[in-house]
Amino acid sequence: MTKILIIEDHDTLRGQLMQVLTLSDYDVAGVANGAEGIEIALSQHPDLILCDIMLGETSGFDVLQAVRASEATRSTPFIIMSAKDDRASMRRGMAMGADDYITKPFTSLELVKAIETRLERQHTITLDAERSLDATRQQLMRMVTHELRTPLTSINMVVDIISRQRNVLETDQLTELLDTLASGSKRLSRLVDQIVLISQLQSGMLTASNIQASGLQAPLWEIIIAAIGLARRFAYRNPNVNIELSDRQNDAPVMCNPLALKHALAELITNALNFSPDGSSISISQWAAEGAVFVDITDSGPGIAPDQLQRALAHFEQIDRQTQEQQGMGLGLGLAHQLIVVHGGSLNLQSVPGKGTQALVALPVAVGAYV
């Protein structure tokens, strides 16, 4: 049965509202103040909240703010009740995330209709989200299957050749086969790392609060150097691209999960390596300013069209895959973006088609550090 929480300090009106909604086959709970309303909303997770604005010490705005701040109730339909002439409060409530408002006095029919409309809308949103999630899962399974089978096929083939012809293989032939074996192994390792990090992000194991509570304070420059080595392993072409480094403040510290942040930077550097012309250079520079540490990764590749920059940060997106030879599932830039954001930072992509792409990362300096 659909659970509705009514928060109204007028006893007679609260009783009438509860009676009307109970007769409409809803499971109804009613409280007289905002503090109790917050407690019940966060502990019992009602399907809809009907809340008065003027509640005394803890107002309806305070309730709305608390409800929207909790992950468990962030999307719970919230209808505010307000006096007809209090338009400022209605506008403020809607701006804070209320789904609808109903003005006093109202009829039983108006109340029930408003609630039915919000619940139907919420049901539609939930169905759409589930369909989108199912489509994403199916796409993920198809791509993971392909990305796993491709390197596994080459690995198994090399192992079979070496097993059957190990006594007749020349040194250069064996070297070529081992290179193929190493390439497939590195590709699988990157895919596993990506899936593990995505799982940690989605399961709540890797969050901003976790990083602040149990992360490590480390000079960002050390993580950049480690990320370059990892990116060289990830890159599937143009291994001879030169990387030019500029460290204007190599002791600037950040609070981080070192493995996750290293992977994020490695994905950005890998992208630059894969799309840089043979014999060209990538510039990587770091500096600190105004409480933040910045990392600039700039390549001279084909660039990304302005209308495709945001798509590049989405999962499963590979820009111009038809014309550019690409491996992977299109997770790299999107995963890098998520990992940087969970570290309290930002990623800004700028690109000029035909000239190159710049990835600018900004991360907060570790609390208490002086730079």
N, C-alpha and C positions, 0 to 999 in steps of 0.2 A: 504494500500500500504506500502511496506517495506521502512523504512526511513533510509537513509545513510547520515552520516555526514563526509564531507571531510575537513581536516585541512591541508592546503598547502599554503605557503607564496608566491609562484611563481604564479602571477596572470594568466598568459597565460595557464600554466599547470592546474591550478585549474579550469579554465573555460572549458578546454578540457575534464577534468575528469567529470565534472558536466554534460556536453553535452552527453558524451558517456553513462553515467549511467541513465540519464533522458530518452534517447532513448531506454534503456533496461527496461523501465517501473518501475524505482525506484523513490521514492520521495527523492530528493537530496537537501541538504543544504551545503554551502561551506563557510569557514571562512579563514582568512589570518594569524591568530596568535593563539598561544597556549592558552592564557588566555581566549579569546573569545570562543575557542573550548571547554574548560573546562566548561564554563558557560552554553553553549548550551547543551553539553552532559549531565550535571547534571540536567538541567531543562526540556529538551525535551525527554530524554531517547531514542536516536536513536536505530535502530535494529542492526546497524553495524557502526563502526568508521574506516575510512581510514585516516591515519595520517602520515605526514612526520616527520622525526626525527629532522632535522636541521630547527628550527623555530625561532631562535633568543633568546630573553630573557626567554621566557617560551618554553622549548623544548618539543619534542614529548615524551620524557621520563617523563617529569613533567605531561603531559596530561595523559599518561598511568597510572602513580601512582595515580593521582586524581580519575580517572575512576575506578580503582580497589579498591580504598579506600571507595567508596560509595556503600552501599548495593544495591541501585537501579540499578547501572550499573556494578556491580562486574562481572557479567557473560556475558556482552555485547561483541560480537566478535570484536576484535581489530586487524586490519592489519596495520603493519608499512611499510612505503616506505623509501627506503634507496638506496644510491649509490652502484653500484655493488662491488666496492672495499672496502666498509666499513663493513667488516664482524664483527668487534668488536661491532659495534652498533647493528647489527642484533642479535648477541648472547646476548647482554645485554637486548635488548627489549624482547626477548623470555624468558629470565630468570625472567624478571619482570612481565610476565603474558600476553604478546602479543600472539595472536592465530596463526598468520601467518605473513609472510613478503613478499614483492614484490620488486624486484630490478629495479632501473631506469637505462636505459630506458626500458619500457615495452610496449607491444601492447595492443590495446583495448580488443582483445580476451583473453589475459593473465589476464588482470584486471578483466573482467567479470567472467571468470572461477574461479579465486581466491575467488571472492566475493560469487559466487554461492556455491562453496565448503564449505566455512565457514558457510553460512546461512543454508545449508542442514545439516551440522554437528550440528549446534545449535538446529535445529528443532528436530533432532534425540535425542539429549541430553534432550530436553524439554519433548518429548514424553516418554522417559525412566523414567524421574523423575516423570511425572504424573502417569505412570503405577505403579511405586514403591509407590507413595503416596496413590493411590487407594488401592493397596494391603495392605498397612499399616493401612489404615482406616478400611478396611474390617476385618483385623485381630484384630484391636482394638475393633471394635464393637462386634465381637464374644467373645473376652475375657472379655470385660466389661459386656456384657450380662450374661456370665457365673458367673463372680465374683460378680455381683450384685444379681443374682437369688439365688446363693448358700446360703449366709448368710440370705437373706430375707426369704428363705424357712424355715430355722431353726427358725428364729425369729417368723414368722407367726405361725409355728407349736407350739412353746412354748406358745405364747399368746393364741392360741386356747385351749391348754391343761389346762392352768391356768384358763381360762374363764369358761370352762366346769366342772373342777374338783377342784376348789379352796376350796370347803368345805371339801374335803376328802384327800387332799394332806398332807403328813407328812412333817415335817420341813426339813429333809434331802432331800426329793424329790423336795421340793420347792427351796431349795438352789441349787440343781443340775440344775434345769430348769433355774433359774436366771443366773447361770454361763454360760449356753448355750446362753442365751439372751445377756449377756454382751459380750461374745466372738464374736457373729455375729455383734453386734453394733460396736465393735472396728475394726473389719475387714472392715466394710463399711466405717467407718471414715477414715481409712488409705487410702482406694481406692479413696475416694473423695479428700483427701489432695493431693494425687499423681496427679490426673487429674487436679486439680486447679493449681498446680505448673507447670505442663507441659504446660498448656494453657497460663500461665503467661510468661513462657520462649518463647514459639512459637509466641505469639502475640506481643512481645517486651515490655511488661509491667515490666518484670524483666530482667534488663540488667546491665552490669558492670557500665555503666555511671549513671544509676538510683541509683545504690547502693552507688556510690561515692558521688552523689549529695544529696541524701535524706536518706541514710542509717544511722545507729546508730553505735557509737563507743562503744564496749562492751568487757569486758574480755572474752577471748575464753573459759576459764575454766567454767564460769557460764553457757555458752551455752552447754558445754559438759555435765554438771550435769543435765540440763534440758533435753538434748537428751537421756540420760540414762533412765530417767523416761518414756519418750515417747516410747523408744525402748522396754521397759518392757511391754507396752500396745500392741505394734505391734507384738511382738513375739508370735508365735502360739504353741511353744513347748519348753521344757527345761527351765521352769521359775525359776528353782532352781540353775541355773548356777551362780557361783560367779563372781563378777566383781571387779578386783583389780585395784585401782587407784593410779597414781603417778603424782603429779603436781609440777614439778620443777620450774615453774614460772607462778603462777596462776593469776597474774595481767596483763599478756601480752594481749594488746587490738587489736582487728581487726575491720575494718569498714565493716558492714554487714547489711543484712536484717535478723534480729534475727530469725524470724519464718522459713525462707527458709534454713538458715544455720543449725538451730536446726534439721530440718527435714532431711537434708543431712547426718548429723552425726548419727541421729537416724536410718536411713536406714542401715548404715554400722554396727552399733552396733546390730541391729536386725538380720542382716545376720549372725553375729558371734554367737548370742544367739541361733538362729534356728539350727545351724549346730554344736554346741558344745555338746560333750557327757554329759550325766546327771552327775552332781556332779563335773564337771570340772570348770576351771576358764578362764575368759577373762581378759587380761591386757589392760588397757587404760592409756597411759602416754602422757604428754604434756610438751614441752620445747620451748624456743625461741633461735634463733641463726641467725646471719647475716641477720637481717631484716625480718625474717619469723618466724611464729609460727607453730610448728609441732605437729601433733596428731598421735599417733601410737595405732592402735586397732588390737590386735593379739589374735587369738583363737587357740584351739587345735582340730579342727574338721577334717573332711575327706580331706580337701584341694581341690585344683583345678589343673588339669593337665596344664602344661605350654602352650599347644596349645589352651587352652580354656579360658585363662585369659582375652584376648581382647574381646571375645564373651560375657564374663560375664558383661562387661560394656555397652552392647547394650540393647536397649529396647526390651521387650518381650522374653528375653533369660533366660532360667532356666537350669543351668548345671545339667546333670544327673537326670532329672525329673523322668525318668523311674525307677530309683533305690532309689531316695530320695523323701520322702513324702514332697510335697511342696504346699503352697497356693500362691495366688497372680498371677500377670500377668507378672512377670519378669521385673518390672519397677524399682525396688529398687536401685540396684547398678548403672544402667545407669542414673537414675534421680539424685542420689547423686553426680555422676561425673559431670553432667551438672551444678548443683547448686554450686559445689566447683569451677569449672572453671569460672563461671560468677562472683564469688567473687575474681577473680584474682589468684586463687590457683591451685593446682594440686593434683591428686589422683594416687598413685602408688600401685598396687596390687602385692604382692609376695606370692607364695604358694608352699608348699611341700606336694604332695599327701600322705595322711596317717598321716601327722603331724600337719597341720594347715595352716591358712592363715593370712597374715599381710596386713592391709590397712594403708598406710602412707599418711596423708593429710598434705599439706603445704599451708599456707595462709600468705599473706603479713601483716606485722605489720602495724597498722593504721598510716597514715602519721602524723608526728610530735610527735609520741609517742617515749619515750625512754625506751628501754628494754636491 
